[in-house]
Amino acid sequence: MGNNAGVSNDESRGGDEPRTRRQVTTTPPPARTTGNGSSSEIHNLPSAPPAATGGAQVPDALPDDRYFNRELSWQDFNARVLALAEDESQPLLERAKFLAIFASNLDEFYMVRVAGLKRREKTGLSVRSADGLTPREQLSYIAKRNKDLVERHTLAFERGVRPALAAQGIRIVKWSQLEQADRVRLSAYFTEQIFPVLTPLAVDPAHPFPYISGLSLNLAVTVGDAEGGTERFARVKVPNNVPRLVRVDRGQDNATATFLPLEELIAAHLGELFSGMNVIEHHVFRVTRNADFEVEEDRDEDLLQALERELAQRRFGPPVRLEVAQDMSEHMLELLLRELEVDPQDVVEVPGLLDLNCLLQLHSVDRKELKDRPFVPATHPAFGERETPKSVFATLREGDVLVHHPYDSFSTSVQRFIEQAAADDKVLAIKQTLYRTSGTSGDSPIVDALIDAAEAGKQVVALVEIKARFDEQANITWARTLERAGVHVVYGLVGLKTHCKVALVVRQEGSTIRRYCHLGTGNYNPRTARLYEDIGLLTADPAIGADLTDLFNVLTGYSRQQTYRNILISPNGIRRGILRYIGDEIEAARAGRPAGVRIKCNSLVDEQVIDGLYRASQAGVEVDIVVRGICALKPGVPGLSDNISVRSILGRFLEHSRIFHFRGTDAYWIGSADMMHRNLDRRIEALVQVKDPRLAAQLDGVLNSALDPSTRCWVLRSSGEWLPSPSDGTTVRDHQIELLRKHGATG
């Protein structure tokens, strides 16, 4: 379609019959574009070397040992999450929440990253990591570090959070600690509610070893004849469709609470499951399986059908971790290792309660003083609350708006934008990408608005990324719901995930067609918008509207758009654009002009970007990085990264926004892409330049707050150690709390 300022015929008059459930088989343009923020057209970039320097002389080769290991850096990140659980200044139930988050993070790490390393090792792939380690060496380091972290995790709960909760009247107890009256009541509950759904599975010549599903909690039981005959093994699965923590003191107030783990209740009643047998021993165990699969995308096959087939196979992936109670007997463990075909190196002995994901359940206890103070996001001043909400379109005609979630309300900004578009008679078309929007319970106001728009006769296109890991089934459900309502549903490009967060609204205004846009760093999910820190740009800028029109033509059709005006698109374009900007900073520093790079992101792994930052540091450019998770860059190495600092902020909200600032050109960019291979090479991502000085000042304020020397954070050393900061007695400021106050979010 090119860079015309109008809209296609399909947008303006409805077009042909919608081609739903369609998998576009074209490949994206091999090169995207960058810009300097001054021209109306961005030119194609030449094939730049990994360390683009804007034409400057290429310096000496960089040292081979210039990267941290990606997997070990992730473990460092999860250790920082664990540190929040250990921090006694945190509200007690929030500490319990961080223990659960640590456990959930670790589950996914094994299901994906460790599983991938194991697959490479098994297939004999000799590909080494950027820091030179083989898959086997990485697995060895991971296992050793994980052993220490699991012990620390257990101690944080058993010796820290658990007794502290008990002191506040919130107890997690064993069966042996219950009063007789409680036992009687819970026994009745077991008989009525739990016993009917349990299925003990025996193992003998007539009964093969049962399949153990991933992440399920199980009891391994040894039973024998009453006369002392042959011992037998049996497995009892702990049901996952009832609460893991059984409330003991039912009927009492919710200020205090006693909970019994469900496996304790089942274990106390094993005699009823194995009537006439002696229960000799029982132990809890849990298996984690490989969930790292890629859909084999046949250009002639329906992608949805292919994905559903793969999802059915996911639960049968090979085991990558076996968690067992520390008191499990040797012969029981040997049996599990043999039957499950687990390597002894993959056994994790847990000296306490297994699967602390269950601690999230404690938030149901009504103890506000033990939780973070609740808050109500503020409505952005541009959309000021009134009896009749101000038109988003009228607001955007007056100027761009930058929203910062969760401090600025998602529901009264982005959600209202889509809802007003759906209800507005002048809106002709809505196009939107959906990566993660909510669960499968039908509670997505964004999806509801798109359905309303389609039923009102508007042209609605939803690009639903059904390959979003662990949200595949939810997104398949949403895709089918949208299709039934008449929404044109597209699944994206073969071989690529569509991860960009963009929405385009086309509106008839008199004789003019005007386009309104949203580009953000986070998903269109109203629930996570209260938990994740993200930034979004709402604009009626014609150039950005034309860019998104072109982008959607790439995503839904066969366009091979090569140039954009104010956005960078991956694959190819974002990395090349970032490297070009870094090169400009290098030239500015060498010319004696102001130069500097500030980056806020979730992960920094891409070697080409890292090398570009190393070159910048060597040229005297100050580089400040705020990274939530993984960082493979080594800061503070003499002669390599003297001018680079790296810090990490974790807290109440998940720091999720991506902001890039290049001081020499004073260019600010925001978007969906992290500096990782998958984002830059295997996903459709979008960055947009924020040019309005008012909005650029807002982004400057966010970066200044995150980088303030008194902000509580962790600082990365050249040794790889993350140290809490500030540590010199300076008064500590909480970056997130300060932003809550600044935005006027009320508690």
N, C-alpha and C positions, 0 to 999 in steps of 0.2 A: 504493500500500500504506500510505502514511502513516508515522507515527512510532511504530508499535506496537513492543513489546519482544519479540514472538514472531517466528516465521519463517513463510514462506508454506507452503502445502500441498505445493507442488512440492519444497521443500527437505526436508520431513520425511517424505514418503512416495513420492517419485519422480515423481509428476505424470504428465503426458501424454507422448506420444512427443516426443523432443527435436527442436527446429526448428533444424537445423544450417545452416551457411553462410548465415546470415540477415543481411540488412542492414536495420537498424531505420530506418524512414523518418520517424519523428517528429522534430520539432525540440526541442531542449532548452528548459527553462524560460527565459524571457527575463530573469528576475532570480534571482540566487542570494542567499545570505544572509551576514551577518556576525554577530559577537557580541562581547560585552565580557568573556567568560570567567567571568561570574558566574551568568547565568540558565541554566535548563535548556533553554529554547527561544530560538532566535535569530529576531528579527523581520525582516520584509522591510525593506529600505532604501528610502527615497524616491529618486527620480531626482535624484542629486546633480550639481551642476555639476562641471566638470573639476577644480577645486581645492576639494574639499570641506573645510570648515573647522569642522565640528561646530556650525554655527549662528553662528560668530563673524562679525563684520563683514568683508565681502570687501574686501581692500586694493586699491590702485591696480593698473592693468593691468601685466602683466609685459612686459619688453622683447621685441621681435620676434627679436632675435639671441641667444636664450637656449639654443639647442641646438647641439651638435656634429653634424656629418654622420655618419650611421650607417655608411656604407661606408668613409669615411676613418678612422673610429674602429676599424673592423675591421682595416684595414691597420696601424694602430698596434698592435693586439693581435698580429698576426702578426710585426710587427717586434720585439716583446718575446720571442716564441718564438725568433726569429733571434738575439736578444741572448744567449740561453742557449747557443746553438751557438757563439757567439763568446767566451763566458766560459771562460777557460783554467783556472779553478778547478773546472770541471765535469769528471768523468771523460771521457776521450777518446771512447770509444764512445758515451757518452751525448750528447756534442756532435754526433756523426754522426747519432744518432737525432733530435735536434732539427732538424737540417738536413732530414731526411726528413719530419718533421712539418710544417715550414714549407712544403715543396713540396706535400704532400698537402692542407694547408689551402688553399693558393692554388688548387689544381685545383678544389676544391669551390666556392670563392668565385667563380671564373669560370663554372663550370657552373650556378650558381644565381643569385647576386646580380648579376653583370655581365650574365648572360643576361637576367635580368628587366629590367634597365635598357635593354638593347638592344631588347627587345620593345616596351617603352613608347615608346622613341624611334621605332621603325619604324612603330608604329601611330598615332603622332601624339598620344599621350596627354600632356597638358600638366601633369600632376600634378607638383608640385614637392615636394622633400623638406622635412622639418620646418625645415631651415635655409635654405630658399628656393631651392635649386639645381634646375635642370631636369635631366632624364636625360642630355642631351648634356653639360652642364657637369660632372656627376658622373663621366661616363665619361672626360672629358678629365683631370680631377684624378686619377682612379684610374690611368689609363695613365701619367701622369707619375710618380706615386709608385711604381708598380709597377716602372718602369724602374730607379729608384734601388735598390729592394729586391732586384730580381733580380741587379743588379750586386754588391750587398753580399753576397747569398747565395752567388754564385759565388766571390767573393773569400774568404769565410769557409771555403769548401771547398778551393779551389785553393791558397790561400796560407796557410791555417791548419790545417784538419783533415787534409787529404790529406798534406802533408809531415810533420805530427806522427804520423800513422798509419804512414807509411813509416819514420820513426825507430824505431817500435816493431815493425817487421817486418811490418806489414800494408800491402800495397801494392795500388793500383789502377793498372794500367799500360796502355800502348798496345802494339799489335802490334809496332811498331818497336823496343820496349824488351826484347822477349823473346829468350832464348837460342835457338839453333837447335834444341836437343833439345826445348825446350818447344813450339816451332812445329810440329815434326814430330808430337808427341803431340796437340796441339790440332787440327791439320789432320785427323788420323784421327778425332778426336771430331766435328769438323764434318761430315766425310763420312758418318759412321755415324749421328749423332744429329740434326744440324741440317739438313743439305742436303735430306733427304727431305721435310721439312715446309715448306720455303720455296716460295713461288709468286711469281716475278717477274711483274709485270703491265706489259705494254708499252702505250704510248700512241701510236696512229697512226690513220689513217682507219678501220681495221677494229677498233680497240680503243679505246673511249672512256676518258676519265680515270677511274680506279678510285675507288670509294668509300673514303674514309679514315675509319676508325672512331675515335671519341673516345678520347683518352688513349693511343692506340697509338703506339709508336715506329716510325719508318719511315726507310728510306734512299731519297732521291731520287737517281736514277742517270741519267747521260747516257752513252749508248753510240753507237758509230759503226762502219760497215763497216771491215773490215781495209784496204780500198783507199782509205779516207778519204772515203766517201760521206756521205749525209745523216745528221745526228745525230738520235738518238731519245731520248725520255724513258721511263724505267721506274721503277716503284715496287716496293720490296721491304719487306714488313712484318717487323719483328723479332718473332719469336714471343713471346707473353706466357705460354706454358705451360711454359717452361723458365727456370731461374734467369737473371736479367739479368746478374749478375756470375759469370763462369765461373771456377771454381777452377783455377789453373794448376798449383800444386804438390800434386797429388793423391798420396795415399799417405804424406805427411809428417805430422808432428805438427800439432795444431791451434793451437799457440801463435803461430806465424807463418803468414802466408798471403799469397799473391799472387793477384789477381783481374784478369781481362780482361773489359771490357764486351762483351756479346754482339754489339753492333753493330760493334765492332772486328773480331771474329772473322769476321763475315759479310762486312764490307768487304774483308778480306784475301783472300777467296775469291770475289769477284764474277766473276772470270774463269770459274769453273766454272758459274756461273749463266747467263752470257752467252757461251757457247762460240762461238768464231769471230768475236767482236766485240771492239772496243777499248773498254775502260772509260775514258771521258774524265774524268769527275768524279763524285763522290758526296758527299752531305751528309745529315746527320741532321735530321729534322723531326718535329714532334708537333702534333696538332690537338686543341683542347678544344672540345667541342660543348655546346650548350644542353641541360641535363638538368632544367630547371625547368619541369615540366609539372604540371598539375592534372587529375585524373581528372574527366571529365564525368559526374557522378553522377546518373543517371536513376533515379527512384524505382521504376521498374518493371523495372530491369535488375540482374542479379547483379553486385554490386560486384567480386567476384573476377575475373569475366570481363572487365569493363571495365578493370580495372587491368592484367590481363595484356595486353590489346590496347595499352594505352598504353606499357607496358614495352617491347613489341616495337618501338615507334616511337621510344623514347628515343635509341637509338644513331644515328638519322637526323636528330637535331636540327641546326640551322644552326651553323656554327662561330662561336665567340666569341673564340678566341685561336689564333694560329699561332706556335709556338716553333721557332726555327731556329738551327742552329749559326752562330756569328758569321762564319765563313769562307764561308758560302754565297754563290755568285756572284749577281750582279744578275739575269742572265737566268733563272737557276733560280728565284729568289725571285719574279720577275714571273710566271713560269709558274704557280707555286703560288697566288699571289694571284688570278690570273685564273681558274684551274680550280676553286679552292676557294671563290671569291667571298668573299674575306676583305678587310676594310678595312685599308689599310696601318697605321692607328693600332693595329690589333690584333696586329701583329707584335711578338714579343719575341725579340730577338737574345741568345742565351745564350753568353757567352764561355768555355765549358767544357763539362763533362759535362751532357747534358740529362737531365731527370727524375731528380732525386736521391732520389726515393722508394726507389730501390734500396739506399740506404745502410742501411736496416733489416736487410738481409741480413748486414751485418757483425757483427751480434750473435751469429751462429753461431760466431764465433771464440772459442776458450776462453781468454779473458784477463780473469779476474775483477777484476784490479787496474785494468782500464780501464773498468769498469762500476760502476754503483751497487751498494753492498753489498746482497746478497740479504737478504730478511727473511721471516719467517713470521708472518702475522697472529695476534694473540692471540685466544684464545677469551674472549668476554665473561665476567666473573666470575659473572654470573647463570646462565650455562650451563656452569659449571665442568667441565672435562674429568675424566672418570673412565672406568672400564672400560665401564660402561653409561651412555651419555649421559643426562643428566637430562631428564626430560620438559619440553618447552617449555611445555606447557599448565599443568603444576604450577607452573612458574616464574612464568608470567603471572598465575596466580591470586594469587600473593603480591604482585604489583605490576608496573607497566609497566617496560619495558626500552628504553633508547635505545642503538642500535648505531651506531658511527662507522667506516665502511669507508674505506680498507683496513686501518686500524689494528685494528679488531675483525674477526674472521674472518666472512666471508659464509657459508661452508660450514657453520660450527657455530652459526649463528644463523638467518638468513632461510631458507637452503636446508634446514636441519634442520627448521625450522618446517613447511615444505611437505612434506618427506619423512615426518616423523612423522605429519602429518595424513593423508597417503595410506595409511599403514600402520595407523592407529588404527581399530579396529573401532567405536569410539564416534562417530567423525566421520561426519556425514551428508552434508555438502556442502562443496565448495571452490569459491570464485569468485575469479578472478584476472584482472588485465589484463596483457597482454604487449605491450610496445612494441618493445624489442630484447632478445633473449634469448641469441643466439649465432649462429654461422654456420650453414650448411646441412649440416654434417658429422655431425649426429646426436649432438652432445656437450653437450646441455643437460640437466643433472640436474633442473632445475625442470620441464621438459616431460616428462621420464621419470617424475617423481613424479606429475604430473597424469594421465598415461596409466595408471600403476599404480592410481591411485585410481579411475579410471573402470572399469578392468577388474575392480576389487574390488567394483563395484556402487554406489559413491558417486555422488552427483550432482555433476558437475564442469562448471563453466562457465569457458571461457577467452575473454576478449575480446581477439582478436589484431588489432593495428592493422597491417593490411597496407599502409597508406599511409605507413609510416615511411620517409622518404626514404633511398634507397640500400640499404635492407634489405627492400624490397618482396618480392623473389623468395625470400629466406630465410624471411620470415614466411608467404608463401603455402605454402611447403613445410611449415613447422611446422603451419600450420592444417590442411592435408590429413592430416598424420600424426596430429594430435589427433582429427580427425573419424573416421578409420578405427578409432581406439581407443574410440570412443563418447563422447568429450567433446563437450559442447554448445559449438560454436564460433560466436561472434558477431563481426561486423566493425565494429560501432559505429554511430554516428549519421551520417546524410547531411550532408555539408558540414563535418564536424568531425573532427579527429584525436583519438583518445583517448590522451593522453600521461600521465595520472595513473598512479602506481605503487602499486596497492592490492591487497591479498589479504584474503579473508574466509573463515574456517573456522567451520563450524557443527557443534557437538558436543553429543551427548546425554549429560547427566550426571545419572543418576537420573531424577527427574521434571522436570528443568530442562533447557532449551536454553540453552547458553552460546555466545557468539560471540567468536572470537579474531581479531585483525586485525594486519595490517602495512600501514603507509603510509610511503613513502620518497621520497627525492629522486632515486634512481637506478634503473636498469633491473634486471630480474631476470636478470642475466648474470654468472655466476661468474668469467668471465675479466676483464671490465672492472672487476669489483668489487675486483680487486687493483691496478688502475691508476687508477681514479676515486675521488675523495674524495666520499663520500655519507653521508647520515644517514637512519636509519630508526627508526620507532617501532613496537614490538611491544606490544600491549595487549589486555586482556580487558575494557576499560571498556565497560559496556553501552550508553552513549550513542553511543560511536564505532561499536560493532557495529551499532546501529540505523541510524546514518548511512550506513554502507557497504551495509547491506541496501537502504536507500532508493536509494542511488546506483546499485547494480547493477540495480535495477528500472527506473531511468531508462535505463541503458545497454543493457539486454537486452529491454526491453518498451516499453510506451507510457506509462509513468508520467511525470507532469509535476511531480515533487516540487518544492515551493517553499521548504521550510524544512529546515534542518539544525541540529544541536545544537552540534557541536564542529569542523566542517569548513567550509571555504570552497571553492566550486566555480566554475570558469569554464566557459563565458563569463559575463561580467557580475559574478559574485559576488566574485571575488578582487580585481579592481580596486576595486570599491566598498568591500569590506571594508578593504583597505589604506588607501584614502583616508579612511575613517571613523576608523581608528586614528590616522592622521596628524593629522586634525582634532582628535582628543582630546588629542594632544600639544600642539597649538597652544593649545588652551584651557587646558591645565595650565600652560604657560609664561606665558601672559598673566595667570593667577591667582597666579603666583609659586610654583607647585608644581614638583617635579622633573619634567623632561621630556627626552626624547631618543629618537632613532631610530637603530637599527643594522640594516643590511641587508647580507647576504652573498649574492651571486647570480652568475650567469654573464654576464648582459647587463642593462643598464638603458637602455631606449629609449623606453618608453611616455611620451608627452608629458603625459598627465594625472597620472601618478604623479610625474614629474619636477616638474611645476608644483606639486603638493602639497608636495613636499620644498622647493621654493623658498619657498613660503608659510611653511612651518615655520621655515626659516632666518630669514626676515624677522621672524618672531615671537620669535626668540631660541632656538629649539630646536637643540640640537647634533645634527647628522646625520653619521654615519660610515658610509661605504659601502666594501665590499670587492667588487670586480667583476673577474672573470677576463678577460672579453672586451670587448664593446662598451659604451661609456658615452657617451650623448648629453647628459648633464648637465654643465654648466660649474660647477665648484666655485670658491670663493674670489673670486667677482665682487662687488665692493663694492656693498652695498645690495641684492643679489640672493641671493647664496649665501655670504656671509661665514662662516657657521657650518657649512658642508658640506665634508667632506674625502672624497677618493676615492683608493683605493689598489688595486693589482692584485698578486696573488701567483701566480707561476708556478713550477713546480718539478717534482720527480720524479713527483708525482701530479697528475692533472688536477682542479683545484678545481671541484667540480660541485654541491655542496650549496647549498640555498637556505634561509637562516635569516633571520627577521625578529624584531626585538625592539623593543618600544615601552615605554620606561622608565616613563612616567606611569601606565600600567595594569599594568606589569610583565608584559606578555603576550608569549609566545614562540610563533612559528609556524614550521613547516617544511613543505616540500612540493616538488612537481614543477615549479612555474611560475616562469619568469623574467619580468621586467617588460618584456615585448615584446608588440606587437600580436597576433602569432600565438598566443601563449600565453594571452592574456587575452580574445581575441575569437573565435579560430577553433579552439580546442582544449578538450577536457575535461581540466581540471587540478584538482588537489586540494591544499589546504593544511590541516594539522591543528594545532590548538593543543596545545602541550605544557604541561600544568598542574602535573604532579608537581614539587614544589620540587627534588627530587634531580636530575631530568632537566633542569629549567630551569637548574640550576647547571652541568650539563655543557655545555649550549649557551652559557651565559655564558662558560665557560672557553675554548671554541673561538673565540668572538668576541674575547675579551680577548687571546688569543694572536695572532690575525690582526692585531689593531689595535695590538699592542705597538709603541712607537716604535722599538725595536731590531730588529723583524722585517724581514728582507730583502724588499723589495717595490719596486714602481714607484709613484710618487705623481703624480697628474694635476694639472696647473696650469691656471689659468683661460685660458691661452693655447692650451691643447690639447696641450702638451708633457708627455710622461711622463718623469719623472726618477727614476733609481735612488735608493733610500733604504735605510738611512741613508747620508748622504754626508759626515758630519762627523767620521769617525774612530771613531764609536761601535762597540763590539763588536757584530757582526751575529749575530742568532740566526735559525736556519732553522725556520720555523713547522712544517713537516712533520716534520722530524727530531725536534723537541721532542715532537710528538704521538706519534711512533713510540715514543720512550722512555717517555712517560707511560703509554701503553697496554701496554707490555711486549712489543711485537712484537719478536721475536728475529731476529738475523742470523747 
